[in-house]
């Protein structure tokens, strides 16, 4: 069936393969769904959405934790010719209400735990049970044929500054992403991949689609915990694992749990959505001794496929994001030299612009180009590395400091598992760096150790004037470090 619909990237001839998804609950209980059943339920639900009177292009929200039914609903909405709007359920109720209005959502699919977070519009339960069964009573219908520039889904940014911004993403752009990832090499056929990030985030959605379209099995954690992540990876013999760095850091701290489980079967450990340091790669090598590790970069606005393997087969340096992929244009602007600057990208995956925000769109989207706001540098082989966020940069005594660069330096210390650096006000210097540190298990690293290490291995102006040790980093809804919490905690350091 040729429909140019993102939900149809999943082949229909995978009935002989293993499960499509193994859903793992927080207590370790699991249930699975086969490829054929997943396809059938998505087709039936799509028919039901049409029968309920929702028009082509209607926005249907999903407010739920990870589950088989979440993924089926995501497919069904698009097959019905409608737009899926997954929402971060960790956001405050007022922000969720804002997103519902901003996106023009006409109906919400919810699970029981989040049903009371939606007011003012119809809701339908997608938990397993009679309500879910009622969604599947219709005769399957063929997927709607969509245009390349028709919107498949609207994802919302984390809202770290102001309200979250809606990012429309098209069927044609998404399909290009999937084809580009396959061309770069993603051998999941017949293999199992562990997905623990929330499905309202692009990282988890793309990974789950990519695994399913190759006939692999997604082992989907309904809720992340470090111990469950380890146990599921071992129990279900996952060959591929993925997570954001903060999740890996929590896994690395579970020394006793790791000692009880065999993870030697893991072939690939990918990190994405946030910068990774050499210390984290070293930790991953211990956790997954036979896995190839890699760091992937992407944005909601431009997709996850800007960088990949080198065309000449050159090995990727540890911290490199990769080499620009075929079909992706990029440029570095406003930097100190041509090989460093703010990254702009242009490819078919780039969003047409923010929803209902023409002024903001005009600043970030120009002639198909997207200003990522990420400062990158390029080496002599064309490999690209993350330096920091342009809007995170602060000035200390006339010197520019990127927190990401300081964090990488601090995490080279053998006793540092994770570092988060941010500026605090200072009467003389303007702003000075402060660091929050999570120690590696078994180390008694001191504040003076951290300061002396920074002074010995980097420029004096960027060494942290204040250091605080914490048990673990606070997490935002996307499982990245929530620096807003740390900013409040660091306020007492101001001088």
C-alpha positions, 0 to 999 in steps of 0.5 A, a space after each residue: 500500500 503506497 500512501 505516503 503516510 508515516 504510519 505506513 513505514 511499518 511493513 505489513 509482511 512481518 507476521 512471522 517475526 517476533 513480538 513488535 513490542 514487549 511492554 514492561 511495567 514498573 514491577 517487571 510484569 510484561 505483555 507483548 503484541 505481535 506485528 500483525 496484531 499491532 497493525 490490525 489494532 491501529 487500522 481498527 482504531 483509525 477507522 473508529 476515529 473517522 467514524 467518530 466524526 473527526 475530520 482530516 487534519 484534526 488534532 488528537 492529543 495523547 496524555 499517557 505513560 509509555 505503553 503498547 496502546 500509546 504506540 498503537 494510538 500514535 499510528 492510528 491517528 496518523 492512519 486516520 489522516 489526523 495529527 498526533 499531539 503527544 503531551 508531556 504528562 509531567 508538565 503542570 496542569 495549567 501548561 497542559 491546558 495551554 497546549 490543548 488550546 494552542 494545538 487546537 486539540 479536539 479529543 484527548 486519549 488518556 490513561 487512568 493516571 492522567 485522566 483528571 489532568 484534562 478539562 473542557 474537551 472529550 477524553 477517551 481512555 486507552 488503558 487495557 479494558 472495555 474502553 480500549 476494546 470499544 476503540 477497536 470494534 470497527 472494520 479496518 480501513 486503509 490509511 489515508 494518503 497524505 501529502 509530503 507537506 501535511 502535518 503528521 504530528 505536533 511535538 512540544 518543546 520542553 518550555 525551558 524558557 516560557 511556554 512550550 512551543 509547538 513544532 509541526 512535523 510533516 509526513 514527508 519529513 518524517 519518512 525522509 528521516 526514517 529512510 536516512 536512518 536506514 541508509 546510515 545503517 540500523 540493523 534491527 531486523 530480528 533484534 530487540 531494542 530497549 526504549 526507556 525514554 517517554 514516548 511523548 519525546 522524539 527520541 523514543 518515538 523515532 527509535 520505536 518506529 525504526 525498530 518496528 519498521 525492520 521487524 525488530 522488537 521494542 522492549 518498552 519500559 512503562 516507567 524508567 528506573 535504573 534497576 528496571 532498565 538493567 533487569 529488562 535489558 538482561 531478561 529480554 536479551 536486548 542487543 540495542 539500548 538507548 537512553 539520555 546521559 542522565 539515565 545512563 548515569 543513574 544506571 552506572 550508580 547501581 553497582 550491586 544490581 549491575 553485578 547480578 545481571 549479564 549485559 554482555 549480549 548488548 551490541 550497541 549503546 546509543 546516547 542522545 538528546 544531551 551531550 555525553 562526556 568521555 567519562 560517561 563513555 568509559 562508564 558505558 564500556 564497563 556496563 556494556 562490555 561488548 557494545 559499540 557506543 555512540 552519541 547522537 544529536 538532533 532537535 525536535 525542530 530538525 529531526 535526529 539525522 544531521 550526522 552519521 558515519 564518515 563517507 570514507 569510513 574513518 573511525 568516529 572520535 569518542 565525542 564526535 556527533 558524526 559527519 554531516 549526512 547525505 541530504 543534510 546541509 549545514 553551516 556554522 555562523 557567528 563563531 571565532 573562526 570558520 570551524 566553530 559557530 552556531 549550527 544551522 541545518 537544512 533538510 527535508 525533516 526541518 519543521 515549517 515553523 513553530 505553531 502560532 508563533 510567526 515572530 519566533 519562527 521568523 527568527 529561527 526558520 529562514 528559507 528552509 534553514 533552522 537555527 539550532 542555537 547549538 554551538 559546534 566545532 568541526 575538526 580536520 576530517 569534517 567531524 562535528 562536536 558539540 560545544 554548548 548552547 549559544 544561550 547558555 554561554 555566560 561571561 566571567 571577567 570578560 571571558 566567554 564560558 560554555 557550561 558544556 565545555 566545563 562539564 566535559 572537563 570536570 567529568 574527566 576526573 576519575 571520581 566524577 560521574 556527572 557534572 552540571 555547571 551554571 553561572 551565579 552572579 558576582 559583583 566583580 566578575 559579573 558571573 562565575 561558574 558553580 558546579 554540582 557534582 555526582 560522585 562515581 561510586 566508591 570515590 570520596 572526591 572533595 571540593 578541593 579535588 574538583 577545583 584543583 583538577 579544573 585549574 590544572 587541566 583548563 583555563 583558570 577563569 572557567 574553574 568552578 568557584 563553588 562546588 556542591 556534591 549531590 546524590 543524583 541530578 534532578 530530571 526534567 520530563 524528558 529525563 534531561 538534567 533540570 537545570 532550573 532546579 539547580 539554578 534555584 539551589 545555586 542562588 545562595 552562591 551569588 556574591 
